[in-house]
Amino acid sequence: MHLEDGVEVWDLTGTPSVEAFGVDTDGGSPVRNAVAAFSSTDDRPARFLLPGDRVVDLPVGEVIVTVDDFPDGLTDSSGQVITPAGRSFVLQVEGPSTSGAAAGVEAYRHALGAAALPTSAADELQEKVDSVPSIDETETSGRLGASTDVPVPDGMSAALSSRFRPSDTTPTFRMQFFVSWAPVPIP
């Protein structure tokens, strides 16, 4: 990450590394749940550069990078490989919060458009808002939302999403951006 005219620019076009993301592994091996977090009280402008000249601009409050080593890969209970052997990197971005249904849906629509993504997921988010029959402040079933995959080359995945808790009297929408890479060799 570097600053350019007051904007955090995160170049995600290369192979991820703990050095590039500033993750302190304490010299441990294998690395387990090593985290670098870049937080601020107020949202700050950020630009995420992805392969294929794709750009996601998003105000951010927090950028979190998590690193895990899987020397033997990771399998589920049936023996199916979930994560191949290697070092796993996940970047999670907590974007701006927006209060109110109309403002939350419009903020998501704007973020999708700014990233040159189809805005149909904002319609999906609106349908989810409309599907909440009434506000029940005792309801704790979690969040509803919509997510759009960001086209990136094989070896990584990315998505831009917006979520809200249907139990809130005035729903608050949280924009999020996620990037994960296929495991890289463990140094």
C-alpha positions in Angstrom: 0.0 0.0 0.0 1.2 3.5 -0.7 -0.4 6.9 -0.6 -1.2 8.8 -3.8 -2.8 12.3 -3.5 -4.3 11.4 -0.1 -5.7 8.0 -1.4 -4.5 4.7 -0.1 -3.6 2.6 -3.2 -3.5 -1.1 -2.7 -1.7 -2.9 -5.6 -3.2 -6.4 -5.5 -1.9 -7.4 -9.0 1.2 -9.3 -7.8 1.8 -12.5 -5.8 0.8 -11.8 -2.1 3.4 -12.0 0.6 3.6 -11.2 4.3 6.2 -8.6 3.6 4.1 -6.8 1.0 1.1 -6.6 3.4 3.2 -5.9 6.5 2.0 -9.0 8.4 4.1 -9.9 11.4 4.4 -13.7 11.6 6.6 -13.6 14.8 8.9 -16.0 13.0 6.5 -18.9 13.6 6.0 -21.8 11.3 3.5 -22.7 10.2 1.8 -19.3 10.3 -1.6 -19.5 11.9 -4.1 -16.6 11.8 -1.4 -13.9 11.4 -3.2 -10.6 10.9 -2.3 -7.1 9.8 -5.1 -4.5 10.4 -5.1 -1.0 9.0 -7.9 1.0 10.8 -9.1 4.5 11.2 -11.9 6.2 13.1 -13.2 7.9 10.0 -13.5 6.3 6.6 -10.6 7.2 4.3 -10.4 7.0 0.5 -8.8 3.8 -0.9 -8.2 2.3 -4.4 -7.7 -1.4 -4.9 -5.8 -2.3 -8.1 -6.7 -5.7 -9.4 -5.3 -7.7 -12.3 -6.8 -7.0 -15.7 -6.8 -3.2 -15.1 -9.8 -3.6 -12.7 -10.1 -0.9 -10.0 -12.3 -0.8 -7.0 -12.6 2.6 -5.3 -14.2 2.5 -1.8 -14.0 4.6 1.3 -12.6 2.3 4.1 -12.5 2.2 7.8 -10.6 -1.0 8.1 -8.4 -3.2 5.9 -7.6 -6.6 7.3 -5.1 -9.1 5.9 -5.2 -12.7 7.3 -2.5 -15.2 6.5 -2.6 -19.0 7.3 -0.2 -21.8 6.3 -1.7 -25.2 5.3 1.4 -27.4 4.9 -0.7 -30.4 4.1 -3.7 -28.6 2.7 -7.1 -28.6 4.3 -9.8 -31.2 3.8 -13.4 -31.5 4.9 -14.8 -34.5 6.8 -15.2 -36.5 3.6 -11.6 -36.0 2.6 -12.4 -33.5 -0.1 -9.6 -30.9 -0.5 -11.0 -27.5 0.5 -7.7 -25.6 0.4 -4.6 -26.9 -1.3 -1.2 -27.0 0.5 0.4 -23.5 0.7 0.1 -20.1 2.3 -3.4 -18.6 2.2 -4.0 -14.8 2.0 -7.4 -13.1 2.5 -8.0 -9.4 2.4 -11.2 -8.1 4.0 -12.2 -4.4 3.6 -14.8 -2.8 5.9 -16.3 0.0 3.8 -18.7 2.8 4.8 -21.9 2.3 6.7 -25.0 3.9 5.4 -28.3 4.4 7.4 -31.6 3.9 5.8 -32.8 1.5 3.2 -32.9 3.8 0.2 -29.5 5.3 1.0 -28.0 1.8 1.6 -29.2 0.4 -1.7 -28.1 3.6 -3.6 -24.6 3.5 -2.0 -24.2 -0.1 -3.1 -25.5 0.7 -6.6 -23.0 3.6 -6.8 -20.1 1.4 -5.6 -20.9 -1.3 -8.2 -21.1 1.3 -11.0 -17.9 3.0 -9.9 -16.2 -0.5 -10.1 -17.7 -1.0 -13.6 -19.8 -3.9 -12.3 -23.4 -4.7 -13.2 -25.7 -2.8 -10.8 -28.3 -5.6 -10.8 -27.1 -6.8 -7.3 -28.4 -3.5 -6.0 -31.9 -4.5 -7.2 -31.3 -7.9 -5.4 -30.4 -5.9 -2.2 -33.6 -3.9 -2.6 -35.7 -7.1 -2.9 -34.1 -8.3 0.3 -35.0 -5.0 2.0 -38.6 -5.3 0.7 -38.8 -8.9 1.9 -38.5 -8.0 5.5 -42.1 -8.0 6.7 -41.6 -5.9 9.8 -38.9 -4.9 12.2 -38.5 -7.2 15.1 -35.7 -5.9 17.3 -35.6 -9.2 19.1 -34.7 -11.1 15.9 -31.1 -12.2 15.9 -31.0 -14.2 12.7 -28.1 -12.2 11.3 -27.6 -10.1 8.2 -29.2 -10.0 4.8 -27.5 -8.6 1.7 -26.2 -9.0 -1.8 -22.8 -9.7 -3.2 -21.2 -9.3 -6.7 -18.2 -11.2 -7.9 -15.5 -9.0 -9.3 -13.9 -10.5 -12.4 -10.3 -11.4 -11.7 -8.0 -14.0 -13.2 -7.7 -17.6 -12.0 -5.9 -17.9 -8.8 -7.8 -15.2 -7.0 -11.4 -14.3 -6.2 -12.9 -10.9 -5.3 -16.4 -9.7 -4.3 -18.1 -6.4 -3.4 -21.1 -6.8 -1.0 -23.5 -4.8 1.1 -25.2 -6.3 4.2 -27.8 -5.1 6.8 -29.4 -6.5 9.9 -33.2 -6.8 9.4 -33.8 -6.3 13.2 -32.6 -2.7 13.1 -35.4 -0.1 13.2 -33.4 2.0 10.7 -31.3 -0.5 8.8 -27.6 0.2 8.6 -25.8 -1.1 5.5 -22.1 -2.1 5.6 -20.2 -2.2 2.4 -17.5 -4.9 2.2 -14.9 -5.9 -0.3 -13.1 -9.3 -0.1 -10.1 -10.7 -2.0 -8.6 -14.1 -1.6 -5.7 -15.8 -3.5 -5.0 -19.4 -4.3 -2.4 -20.6 -1.8 1.2 -19.7 -2.7 4.2 -21.8 -1.7 5.2 -21.5 2.0 8.7 -20.0 2.1 
